[in-house]
Amino acid sequence: MAKRILLVEDEKNIARFIELELQHENFEVVHLVSGRDGLEAAKSQEFDVVLLDVMLPELNGIEVCRRIRSFSPVPIILITARDAVMDRVAGLDAGADDYIVKPFAIEELLARIRSVLRRTNNVKEGTPQLAFKDIRIYLDAHLVEVNQNTIDLTKTEYDLLIYLIKQKNRVLARELILENVWGYLADIETNVVDVYINHLRSKLPKNYIETVRGVGYVMRE
């Protein structure tokens, strides 16, 4: 099955060149030109790699990268005309796995794509660092699988799931969950916990998260 690549690049000639070369290497390519459209595609579709230009209309690549990383571990390679150290640091801090500076040889881009795909495959082929029933969590890759299928979680949903699994078989009060997932200084109501529990339940097998009436929530082995 061909690997799917999301290419978000607004320079028409560069985008067409990259798209043709990737297709020649048997990748399936989805090309979009705006940061907002790229972000929506990353939310609604499954991709193996995201190639993301930094200078994009509507949302710049750094911001798109940061937002994608909040809900997906998909490998992201930034394409930038800026070679300044701070620009590269900003991209990596936003969650990018790698970057490449224009102009570049297509062979270098292909090598970087192969490299991030190998790292992803190596993590998935290794031993999950956390497991519960049919759930497997690869902490280094921020990757969650249920029945061997990857599921997309927001950062808060991910943190909540990690906490519930680490505290499995223990009934957790809403206040305790709020303190450990959102932080004890968080100025939010405990019903936010209920909202996120419901979000998480919609993405997990039925009855994995139990409600203990009047107390809180628990994941039981």
GROMACS elastic network, one bead per residue, 0.5 to 0.9 nm:
[ bonds ]
;  ai    aj funct       b0    kb
    2    26     6  0.63191   500
    2    27     6  0.55094   500
    2    28     6  0.60699   500
    3    26     6  0.78160   500
    3    27     6  0.52870   500
    3    28     6  0.60430   500
    3    29     6  0.85669   500
    3    47     6  0.75610   500
    3    48     6  0.59422   500
    3    49     6  0.80915   500
    4    27     6  0.60273   500
    4    29     6  0.59201   500
    4    30     6  0.76119   500
    4    46     6  0.76946   500
    4    47     6  0.50315   500
    4    48     6  0.53301   500
    4    49     6  0.68473   500
    4    50     6  0.87973   500
    5    22     6  0.86252   500
    5    27     6  0.68337   500
    5    28     6  0.60844   500
    5    30     6  0.62876   500
    5    31     6  0.84900   500
    5    47     6  0.56863   500
    5    48     6  0.59101   500
    5    50     6  0.57438   500
    5    51     6  0.72226   500
    6    28     6  0.86288   500
    6    29     6  0.60017   500
    6    31     6  0.61605   500
    6    32     6  0.77732   500
    6    38     6  0.76794   500
    6    41     6  0.81213   500
    6    42     6  0.77937   500
    6    47     6  0.64492   500
    6    48     6  0.81207   500
    6    49     6  0.64426   500
    6    51     6  0.60452   500
    6    52     6  0.80317   500
    7    15     6  0.76602   500
    7    18     6  0.85489   500
    7    19     6  0.78388   500
    7    29     6  0.68392   500
    7    30     6  0.60081   500
    7    32     6  0.63163   500
    7    33     6  0.82873   500
    7    38     6  0.80131   500
    7    49     6  0.86469   500
    7    50     6  0.61204   500
    7    52     6  0.61928   500
    7    53     6  0.82367   500
    8    15     6  0.81366   500
    8    30     6  0.83497   500
    8    31     6  0.58932   500
    8    33     6  0.54153   500
    8    34     6  0.67390   500
    8    35     6  0.69814   500
    8    37     6  0.84712   500
    8    38     6  0.59407   500
    8    50     6  0.77819   500
    8    51     6  0.61791   500
    8    53     6  0.60629   500
    8    56     6  0.81435   500
    8    61     6  0.85377   500
    9    12     6  0.75327   500
    9    14     6  0.77722   500
    9    15     6  0.57971   500
    9    31     6  0.73802   500
    9    32     6  0.65020   500
    9    33     6  0.50667   500
    9    34     6  0.72938   500
    9    35     6  0.85433   500
    9    51     6  0.80709   500
    9    52     6  0.65775   500
    9    53     6  0.52846   500
    9    54     6  0.84998   500
    9    55     6  0.83854   500
    9    56     6  0.70477   500
    9    79     6  0.84566   500
   10    13     6  0.89639   500
   10    14     6  0.83928   500
   10    15     6  0.71259   500
   10    32     6  0.74678   500
   10    34     6  0.66016   500
   10    53     6  0.77978   500
   10    55     6  0.82512   500
   10    56     6  0.63846   500
   10    57     6  0.77165   500
   11    14     6  0.56107   500
   11    15     6  0.60326   500
   11    16     6  0.86350   500
   11    33     6  0.78670   500
   12    15     6  0.51833   500
   12    16     6  0.61187   500
   12    17     6  0.86284   500
   12    33     6  0.84686   500
   13    16     6  0.52523   500
   13    17     6  0.62240   500
   13    18     6  0.86996   500
   14    17     6  0.51796   500
   14    18     6  0.62008   500
   14    19     6  0.85088   500
   15    18     6  0.52124   500
   15    19     6  0.59669   500
   15    20     6  0.85924   500
   15    31     6  0.76025   500
   15    33     6  0.88149   500
   16    19     6  0.50261   500
   16    20     6  0.61149   500
   16    21     6  0.85780   500
   16    31     6  0.88048   500
   17    20     6  0.53763   500
   17    21     6  0.62817   500
   17    22     6  0.86564   500
   17   106     6  0.89627   500
   18    21     6  0.52254   500
   18    22     6  0.60836   500
   18    23     6  0.85376   500
   18   106     6  0.74246   500
   19    22     6  0.52329   500
   19    23     6  0.61238   500
   19    24     6  0.85616   500
   19    27     6  0.89349   500
   19    28     6  0.89122   500
   19    29     6  0.64500   500
   19    30     6  0.84245   500
   19    31     6  0.75545   500
   20    23     6  0.51347   500
   20    24     6  0.61188   500
   20    25     6  0.87379   500
   20    29     6  0.89372   500
   21    25     6  0.64595   500
   21    26     6  0.89036   500
   21    27     6  0.89091   500
   21   106     6  0.75197   500
   22    25     6  0.50305   500
   22    26     6  0.65217   500
   22    27     6  0.54003   500
   22    28     6  0.75724   500
   22    29     6  0.72154   500
   22   110     6  0.79380   500
   23    28     6  0.62011   500
   23    29     6  0.68556   500
   24    27     6  0.73649   500
   25   110     6  0.87725   500
   31    38     6  0.85259   500
   32    35     6  0.81766   500
   32    37     6  0.66049   500
   32    38     6  0.60885   500
   32    41     6  0.87425   500
   33    36     6  0.88719   500
   33    37     6  0.73310   500
   33    38     6  0.74602   500
   33    56     6  0.73739   500
   33    57     6  0.77378   500
   34    37     6  0.53554   500
   34    38     6  0.62168   500
   34    39     6  0.86958   500
   34    56     6  0.57747   500
   34    57     6  0.52025   500
   34    58     6  0.62486   500
   34    59     6  0.70980   500
   34    60     6  0.84539   500
   35    38     6  0.50436   500
   35    39     6  0.61587   500
   35    40     6  0.87099   500
   35    52     6  0.84859   500
   35    53     6  0.86347   500
   35    54     6  0.89801   500
   35    55     6  0.88387   500
   35    56     6  0.56466   500
   35    57     6  0.60979   500
   35    58     6  0.58380   500
   35    60     6  0.59417   500
   35    61     6  0.63896   500
   35    63     6  0.84589   500
   35    64     6  0.61901   500
   36    39     6  0.51397   500
   36    40     6  0.63181   500
   36    41     6  0.86826   500
   36    57     6  0.80668   500
   36    58     6  0.60776   500
   36    59     6  0.57030   500
   36    60     6  0.86626   500
   36    64     6  0.74941   500
   37    40     6  0.51497   500
   37    41     6  0.61771   500
   37    42     6  0.86591   500
   37    58     6  0.89092   500
   38    41     6  0.51206   500
   38    42     6  0.62226   500
   38    43     6  0.86964   500
   38    52     6  0.84375   500
   38    64     6  0.76879   500
   39    42     6  0.51379   500
   39    43     6  0.63346   500
   39    44     6  0.88242   500
   39    59     6  0.88386   500
   39    64     6  0.60009   500
   39    65     6  0.83198   500
   39    67     6  0.75915   500
   39    68     6  0.66649   500
   40    43     6  0.50734   500
   40    44     6  0.62389   500
   40    45     6  0.84868   500
   41    44     6  0.51961   500
   41    45     6  0.56884   500
   41    46     6  0.84835   500
   42    45     6  0.55877   500
   42    46     6  0.69080   500
   42    47     6  0.72416   500
   42    50     6  0.82843   500
   42    68     6  0.68985   500
   42    72     6  0.82991   500
   42    74     6  0.89006   500
   43    46     6  0.80538   500
   43    68     6  0.75380   500
   43    71     6  0.79696   500
   43    72     6  0.82268   500
   43   152     6  0.84057   500
   46    74     6  0.87195   500
   47    50     6  0.70014   500
   47    74     6  0.70150   500
   47    75     6  0.88881   500
   48    74     6  0.62532   500
   48    75     6  0.69376   500
   48   117     6  0.75134   500
   49    74     6  0.60470   500
   49    75     6  0.50296   500
   49    76     6  0.59572   500
   49    77     6  0.76263   500
   49   113     6  0.73769   500
   49   116     6  0.79932   500
   49   117     6  0.75878   500
   50    74     6  0.71046   500
   50    75     6  0.62427   500
   50    77     6  0.62193   500
   50    78     6  0.82826   500
   51    75     6  0.87320   500
   51    76     6  0.60563   500
   51    77     6  0.50082   500
   51    78     6  0.59626   500
   51    79     6  0.67943   500
   51   113     6  0.89445   500
   52    56     6  0.87925   500
   52    61     6  0.59789   500
   52    62     6  0.86199   500
   52    64     6  0.83142   500
   52    65     6  0.77495   500
   52    76     6  0.70719   500
   52    77     6  0.61697   500
   52    79     6  0.56928   500
   52    80     6  0.84530   500
   53    56     6  0.64484   500
   53    60     6  0.79850   500
   53    61     6  0.56090   500
   53    62     6  0.86462   500
   53    77     6  0.85892   500
   53    78     6  0.57080   500
   53    80     6  0.58367   500
   53    81     6  0.87064   500
   54    60     6  0.56996   500
   54    62     6  0.60526   500
   54    63     6  0.88445   500
   54    64     6  0.88967   500
   54    78     6  0.64946   500
   54    79     6  0.61487   500
   54    80     6  0.53970   500
   54    81     6  0.79966   500
   54    82     6  0.86368   500
   54    91     6  0.85086   500
   55    59     6  0.84815   500
   55    60     6  0.54733   500
   55    61     6  0.61616   500
   55    62     6  0.86100   500
   55    79     6  0.88388   500
   55    80     6  0.73547   500
   55    81     6  0.83603   500
   56    59     6  0.61424   500
   56    61     6  0.61537   500
   57    60     6  0.64945   500
   59    62     6  0.83215   500
   59    63     6  0.64614   500
   59    64     6  0.64233   500
   60    63     6  0.55720   500
   60    64     6  0.63123   500
   60    65     6  0.86942   500
   61    65     6  0.59448   500
   61    66     6  0.85148   500
   61    78     6  0.74559   500
   61    79     6  0.86836   500
   61    91     6  0.83547   500
   62    65     6  0.51040   500
   62    66     6  0.62376   500
   62    67     6  0.87492   500
   62    78     6  0.82577   500
   62    90     6  0.72610   500
   62    91     6  0.56739   500
   62    92     6  0.89345   500
   62    94     6  0.63645   500
   62    95     6  0.87775   500
   62    96     6  0.85036   500
   63    66     6  0.50327   500
   63    67     6  0.62199   500
   63    68     6  0.85985   500
   63    91     6  0.89485   500
   63    94     6  0.74956   500
   64    67     6  0.51931   500
   64    68     6  0.61093   500
   64    69     6  0.85350   500
   64    94     6  0.89126   500
   65    68     6  0.51965   500
   65    69     6  0.61083   500
   65    70     6  0.87672   500
   65    76     6  0.73206   500
   65    78     6  0.84065   500
   65    91     6  0.77185   500
   65    94     6  0.61067   500
   65    95     6  0.64196   500
   65    96     6  0.65525   500
   66    69     6  0.52521   500
   66    70     6  0.65768   500
   66    91     6  0.85206   500
   66    93     6  0.84373   500
   66    95     6  0.60567   500
   66    96     6  0.81421   500
   67    70     6  0.52278   500
   67    71     6  0.73112   500
   67    72     6  0.88614   500
   67    94     6  0.84746   500
   68    71     6  0.57197   500
   68    72     6  0.57851   500
   68    73     6  0.80391   500
   68    74     6  0.82067   500
   68    95     6  0.85971   500
   69    72     6  0.51618   500
   69    73     6  0.61092   500
   69    74     6  0.77149   500
   69    76     6  0.88212   500
   69    94     6  0.76938   500
   69    95     6  0.60098   500
   69    96     6  0.82080   500
   69   154     6  0.85889   500
   69   155     6  0.82307   500
   70    73     6  0.83225   500
   70    95     6  0.89519   500
   70   153     6  0.80325   500
   70   154     6  0.54650   500
   70   155     6  0.50458   500
   70   156     6  0.84610   500
   71   152     6  0.59286   500
   71   153     6  0.50005   500
   71   155     6  0.58314   500
   71   156     6  0.89023   500
   71   157     6  0.87648   500
   71   158     6  0.83859   500
   72    75     6  0.88394   500
   72   142     6  0.77225   500
   72   143     6  0.77534   500
   72   151     6  0.86208   500
   72   152     6  0.57726   500
   72   153     6  0.67647   500
   72   154     6  0.73817   500
   72   155     6  0.86054   500
   73    76     6  0.86088   500
   73   141     6  0.62700   500
   73   142     6  0.56011   500
   73   143     6  0.59751   500
   73   152     6  0.84012   500
   74   120     6  0.85109   500
   74   141     6  0.88163   500
   74   143     6  0.87558   500
   75    96     6  0.72663   500
   75    97     6  0.59432   500
   75    98     6  0.83789   500
   75   113     6  0.87765   500
   75   116     6  0.62904   500
   75   117     6  0.75277   500
   75   120     6  0.76444   500
   76    95     6  0.77464   500
   76    96     6  0.50551   500
   76    97     6  0.53723   500
   76    98     6  0.67404   500
   76    99     6  0.82917   500
   76   116     6  0.83326   500
   77    96     6  0.60026   500
   77    97     6  0.59009   500
   77    99     6  0.50268   500
   77   100     6  0.72441   500
   77   112     6  0.80564   500
   77   113     6  0.78340   500
   77   116     6  0.85355   500
   78    88     6  0.89192   500
   78    91     6  0.71982   500
   78    92     6  0.88763   500
   78    96     6  0.66803   500
   78    97     6  0.81673   500
   78    98     6  0.63998   500
   78   100     6  0.62554   500
   78   101     6  0.83815   500
   79    82     6  0.89670   500
   79    99     6  0.58725   500
   79   100     6  0.51496   500
   79   101     6  0.59895   500
   79   102     6  0.69776   500
   80    83     6  0.74461   500
   80    87     6  0.87897   500
   80    88     6  0.87073   500
   80    99     6  0.73509   500
   80   100     6  0.63733   500
   80   102     6  0.59060   500
   80   103     6  0.88652   500
   81   100     6  0.85811   500
   81   101     6  0.54947   500
   81   103     6  0.74178   500
   82    85     6  0.87102   500
   82    87     6  0.66929   500
   82    88     6  0.79918   500
   82   101     6  0.67515   500
   82   102     6  0.78258   500
   83    86     6  0.85638   500
   83    87     6  0.69946   500
   83    88     6  0.70372   500
   83   101     6  0.64099   500
   83   102     6  0.86106   500
   84    87     6  0.53942   500
   84    88     6  0.65848   500
   84    89     6  0.87959   500
   85    88     6  0.52287   500
   85    89     6  0.61397   500
   85    90     6  0.85922   500
   86    90     6  0.59814   500
   86    91     6  0.85819   500
   87    90     6  0.50798   500
   87    91     6  0.63334   500
   87    92     6  0.87734   500
   88    91     6  0.51881   500
   88    92     6  0.63053   500
   88    93     6  0.85541   500
   88    99     6  0.73374   500
   89    92     6  0.51602   500
   89    93     6  0.59371   500
   89    94     6  0.84486   500
   90    93     6  0.50998   500
   90    94     6  0.61187   500
   90    95     6  0.88751   500
   91    94     6  0.50942   500
   91    95     6  0.67053   500
   91    96     6  0.57251   500
   91    97     6  0.87478   500
   91    98     6  0.84339   500
   91    99     6  0.78127   500
   92    95     6  0.52347   500
   92    97     6  0.66310   500
   92    98     6  0.71258   500
   92    99     6  0.80982   500
   93    96     6  0.71358   500
   96    99     6  0.73222   500
   97   116     6  0.72579   500
   98   112     6  0.75699   500
   98   116     6  0.79901   500
   99   112     6  0.85036   500
  100   103     6  0.86666   500
  100   104     6  0.72579   500
  100   108     6  0.83525   500
  100   109     6  0.71820   500
  100   112     6  0.83859   500
  101   104     6  0.63370   500
  102   105     6  0.87789   500
  104   107     6  0.83864   500
  104   108     6  0.69004   500
  104   109     6  0.73667   500
  105   108     6  0.54056   500
  105   109     6  0.67883   500
  105   110     6  0.89338   500
  106   109     6  0.50935   500
  106   110     6  0.61825   500
  106   111     6  0.85704   500
  107   110     6  0.51240   500
  107   111     6  0.61474   500
  107   112     6  0.87016   500
  108   111     6  0.50450   500
  108   112     6  0.62762   500
  108   113     6  0.86903   500
  109   112     6  0.51274   500
  109   113     6  0.62363   500
  109   114     6  0.86699   500
  110   113     6  0.50542   500
  110   114     6  0.61812   500
  110   115     6  0.85381   500
  111   114     6  0.51257   500
  111   115     6  0.61169   500
  111   116     6  0.88639   500
  112   116     6  0.63602   500
  112   117     6  0.85923   500
  113   116     6  0.54306   500
  113   117     6  0.62106   500
  113   118     6  0.86301   500
  114   117     6  0.51219   500
  114   118     6  0.61151   500
  114   119     6  0.87233   500
  115   118     6  0.51665   500
  115   119     6  0.63789   500
  115   120     6  0.87803   500
  116   119     6  0.50934   500
  116   120     6  0.62454   500
  116   121     6  0.86233   500
  117   120     6  0.51116   500
  117   121     6  0.61033   500
  117   122     6  0.85156   500
  118   121     6  0.50641   500
  118   122     6  0.59695   500
  118   123     6  0.85829   500
  119   122     6  0.51352   500
  119   123     6  0.63137   500
  119   124     6  0.87418   500
  120   123     6  0.52984   500
  120   124     6  0.63232   500
  120   125     6  0.86415   500
  120   141     6  0.73791   500
  121   124     6  0.50999   500
  121   125     6  0.59862   500
  121   126     6  0.85200   500
  122   125     6  0.51218   500
  122   126     6  0.61466   500
  123   126     6  0.52162   500
  123   127     6  0.77777   500
  123   128     6  0.81474   500
  123   138     6  0.70908   500
  123   140     6  0.78551   500
  123   141     6  0.69104   500
  124   127     6  0.76043   500
  124   128     6  0.76509   500
  124   138     6  0.73237   500
  124   141     6  0.85826   500
  124   143     6  0.84690   500
  125   128     6  0.86355   500
  126   138     6  0.87073   500
  127   130     6  0.87927   500
  127   138     6  0.78963   500
  128   131     6  0.67365   500
  128   136     6  0.58491   500
  128   137     6  0.55489   500
  128   139     6  0.76766   500
  129   136     6  0.78023   500
  129   137     6  0.61345   500
  129   138     6  0.54990   500
  129   139     6  0.61940   500
  129   140     6  0.84576   500
  130   135     6  0.82742   500
  130   136     6  0.61014   500
  130   137     6  0.50458   500
  130   138     6  0.68133   500
  130   139     6  0.75013   500
  130   162     6  0.81978   500
  130   165     6  0.80436   500
  130   166     6  0.82505   500
  131   134     6  0.75254   500
  131   135     6  0.55317   500
  131   137     6  0.60504   500
  131   138     6  0.89210   500
  131   165     6  0.78210   500
  132   135     6  0.50647   500
  132   136     6  0.67167   500
  132   137     6  0.86926   500
  132   165     6  0.67388   500
  132   168     6  0.86403   500
  132   219     6  0.87808   500
  132   220     6  0.89799   500
  132   221     6  0.72791   500
  133   136     6  0.81535   500
  133   146     6  0.89448   500
  133   208     6  0.87632   500
  133   221     6  0.71449   500
  134   145     6  0.80451   500
  134   146     6  0.55102   500
  134   147     6  0.53452   500
  134   148     6  0.80083   500
  134   205     6  0.85151   500
  135   144     6  0.71259   500
  135   145     6  0.57251   500
  135   147     6  0.67350   500
  135   148     6  0.81376   500
  135   204     6  0.84731   500
  136   143     6  0.83088   500
  136   144     6  0.59005   500
  136   145     6  0.51457   500
  136   146     6  0.64610   500
  136   147     6  0.82509   500
  136   148     6  0.78657   500
  137   141     6  0.87224   500
  137   142     6  0.74799   500
  137   143     6  0.58115   500
  137   145     6  0.63652   500
  137   146     6  0.88658   500
  137   162     6  0.84117   500
  138   141     6  0.56253   500
  138   142     6  0.59564   500
  138   143     6  0.50816   500
  138   144     6  0.64265   500
  138   145     6  0.84161   500
  139   143     6  0.65160   500
  139   144     6  0.83328   500
  140   143     6  0.78034   500
  141   144     6  0.88213   500
  142   158     6  0.82475   500
  143   150     6  0.71597   500
  143   151     6  0.79934   500
  143   152     6  0.83614   500
  143   153     6  0.89800   500
  144   148     6  0.89940   500
  144   149     6  0.82376   500
  144   150     6  0.57225   500
  144   151     6  0.59096   500
  144   152     6  0.75289   500
  144   153     6  0.80311   500
  144   158     6  0.82549   500
  145   148     6  0.52915   500
  145   149     6  0.50244   500
  145   151     6  0.58652   500
  145   152     6  0.89998   500
  146   149     6  0.52136   500
  146   150     6  0.64008   500
  146   151     6  0.69340   500
  146   204     6  0.73065   500
  146   205     6  0.81220   500
  147   150     6  0.84222   500
  151   203     6  0.72413   500
  151   204     6  0.87019   500
  152   158     6  0.88700   500
  152   203     6  0.83389   500
  153   156     6  0.78567   500
  153   157     6  0.56063   500
  153   158     6  0.56304   500
  153   200     6  0.80086   500
  153   203     6  0.83170   500
  154   157     6  0.51307   500
  154   158     6  0.60427   500
  154   159     6  0.85701   500
  155   158     6  0.50655   500
  155   159     6  0.61307   500
  155   160     6  0.85337   500
  156   159     6  0.50707   500
  156   160     6  0.60163   500
  156   161     6  0.85479   500
  156   181     6  0.74995   500
  156   182     6  0.79380   500
  156   196     6  0.79755   500
  157   160     6  0.50592   500
  157   161     6  0.61386   500
  157   162     6  0.86371   500
  157   196     6  0.65827   500
  157   197     6  0.80281   500
  157   199     6  0.75699   500
  157   200     6  0.61912   500
  158   161     6  0.51861   500
  158   162     6  0.62400   500
  158   163     6  0.86885   500
  158   200     6  0.85888   500
  159   162     6  0.51548   500
  159   163     6  0.62350   500
  159   164     6  0.87013   500
  159   181     6  0.62426   500
  159   182     6  0.88091   500
  160   163     6  0.51884   500
  160   164     6  0.62008   500
  160   165     6  0.86664   500
  160   177     6  0.78080   500
  160   180     6  0.87130   500
  160   181     6  0.59680   500
  160   182     6  0.88387   500
  160   193     6  0.89980   500
  160   196     6  0.80787   500
  160   197     6  0.80864   500
  160   200     6  0.83856   500
  161   164     6  0.51545   500
  161   165     6  0.61387   500
  161   166     6  0.85073   500
  161   197     6  0.89053   500
  161   200     6  0.75986   500
  162   165     6  0.53209   500
  162   166     6  0.60869   500
  162   167     6  0.85582   500
  163   166     6  0.51690   500
  163   167     6  0.61392   500
  163   168     6  0.84694   500
  163   177     6  0.79317   500
  163   180     6  0.76777   500
  163   181     6  0.71798   500
  164   167     6  0.51341   500
  164   168     6  0.58868   500
  164   169     6  0.89627   500
  164   170     6  0.85810   500
  164   172     6  0.81852   500
  164   177     6  0.83890   500
  164   209     6  0.85412   500
  164   217     6  0.83601   500
  164   218     6  0.68744   500
  164   219     6  0.63753   500
  165   169     6  0.85623   500
  165   218     6  0.87067   500
  165   219     6  0.65647   500
  165   220     6  0.87086   500
  167   170     6  0.57115   500
  167   171     6  0.82462   500
  167   172     6  0.80815   500
  167   218     6  0.80258   500
  167   219     6  0.78749   500
  168   171     6  0.80296   500
  168   218     6  0.64688   500
  168   219     6  0.50407   500
  168   220     6  0.56476   500
  168   221     6  0.70717   500
  169   218     6  0.61525   500
  169   219     6  0.57939   500
  169   221     6  0.66151   500
  170   217     6  0.83418   500
  170   218     6  0.58967   500
  170   219     6  0.74962   500
  170   220     6  0.77380   500
  171   211     6  0.87701   500
  171   212     6  0.73236   500
  171   215     6  0.73736   500
  171   216     6  0.62520   500
  171   217     6  0.55163   500
  171   219     6  0.79739   500
  172   175     6  0.82445   500
  172   176     6  0.63158   500
  172   177     6  0.65393   500
  172   212     6  0.89178   500
  172   215     6  0.72351   500
  172   216     6  0.52567   500
  172   217     6  0.52970   500
  172   218     6  0.61635   500
  173   176     6  0.52279   500
  173   177     6  0.63915   500
  173   178     6  0.86481   500
  173   214     6  0.88064   500
  173   215     6  0.54814   500
  173   217     6  0.66873   500
  174   177     6  0.51041   500
  174   178     6  0.60346   500
  174   179     6  0.85740   500
  174   190     6  0.59936   500
  174   191     6  0.79890   500
  174   193     6  0.63619   500
  174   194     6  0.80244   500
  174   215     6  0.76818   500
  174   216     6  0.56160   500
  174   217     6  0.76157   500
  175   178     6  0.50465   500
  175   179     6  0.61689   500
  175   180     6  0.87130   500
  175   190     6  0.63607   500
  175   193     6  0.86265   500
  175   216     6  0.88488   500
  176   179     6  0.51522   500
  176   180     6  0.62416   500
  176   181     6  0.85157   500
  176   184     6  0.89245   500
  177   180     6  0.52565   500
  177   181     6  0.58135   500
  177   182     6  0.77781   500
  177   183     6  0.89494   500
  177   190     6  0.88285   500
  177   193     6  0.73112   500
  177   216     6  0.89054   500
  177   217     6  0.89726   500
  178   181     6  0.54706   500
  178   182     6  0.52989   500
  178   183     6  0.65828   500
  178   184     6  0.71534   500
  178   186     6  0.78631   500
  178   188     6  0.85286   500
  178   189     6  0.86828   500
  178   190     6  0.67325   500
  178   192     6  0.83948   500
  178   193     6  0.66466   500
  179   182     6  0.57633   500
  179   185     6  0.76747   500
  179   186     6  0.75852   500
  180   183     6  0.54562   500
  180   184     6  0.69759   500
  181   184     6  0.86022   500
  182   185     6  0.80286   500
  182   186     6  0.60007   500
  182   188     6  0.88599   500
  183   186     6  0.54603   500
  184   187     6  0.84699   500
  186   189     6  0.88806   500
  188   191     6  0.84378   500
  188   192     6  0.71569   500
  189   192     6  0.58628   500
  189   193     6  0.80900   500
  190   193     6  0.55778   500
  190   194     6  0.74384   500
  191   194     6  0.50778   500
  191   195     6  0.65430   500
  191   196     6  0.88908   500
  192   195     6  0.50483   500
  192   196     6  0.63733   500
  192   197     6  0.85774   500
  193   196     6  0.52729   500
  193   197     6  0.60439   500
  193   198     6  0.86264   500
  194   197     6  0.50389   500
  194   198     6  0.62345   500
  194   199     6  0.86987   500
  195   198     6  0.52642   500
  195   199     6  0.63977   500
  195   200     6  0.88006   500
  196   200     6  0.60930   500
  196   201     6  0.84545   500
  197   200     6  0.50830   500
  197   201     6  0.60520   500
  197   202     6  0.86948   500
  197   209     6  0.79803   500
  197   217     6  0.86529   500
  198   201     6  0.50021   500
  198   202     6  0.63039   500
  198   203     6  0.89760   500
  199   202     6  0.53794   500
  199   203     6  0.69941   500
  200   203     6  0.53842   500
  200   204     6  0.64471   500
  200   209     6  0.87020   500
  201   204     6  0.51540   500
  201   205     6  0.72919   500
  201   206     6  0.70954   500
  201   207     6  0.79267   500
  201   208     6  0.75389   500
  201   209     6  0.68089   500
  202   205     6  0.79190   500
  202   206     6  0.81482   500
  203   206     6  0.89466   500
  204   207     6  0.84437   500
  204   208     6  0.69637   500
  204   209     6  0.85967   500
  205   208     6  0.60528   500
  205   209     6  0.89085   500
  206   209     6  0.78573   500
  207   210     6  0.59954   500
  207   219     6  0.87233   500
  208   218     6  0.85175   500
  208   219     6  0.59764   500
  208   220     6  0.74855   500
  208   221     6  0.89952   500
  209   217     6  0.67141   500
  209   218     6  0.58503   500
  209   220     6  0.77917   500
  210   216     6  0.85652   500
  210   217     6  0.56254   500
  210   218     6  0.53260   500
  210   219     6  0.61875   500
  210   220     6  0.78656   500
  211   214     6  0.87420   500
  211   215     6  0.80716   500
  211   216     6  0.60068   500
  211   218     6  0.66783   500
  212   215     6  0.55234   500
  212   216     6  0.52787   500
  212   217     6  0.57097   500
  212   218     6  0.73796   500
  213   216     6  0.66129   500
  213   217     6  0.84732   500
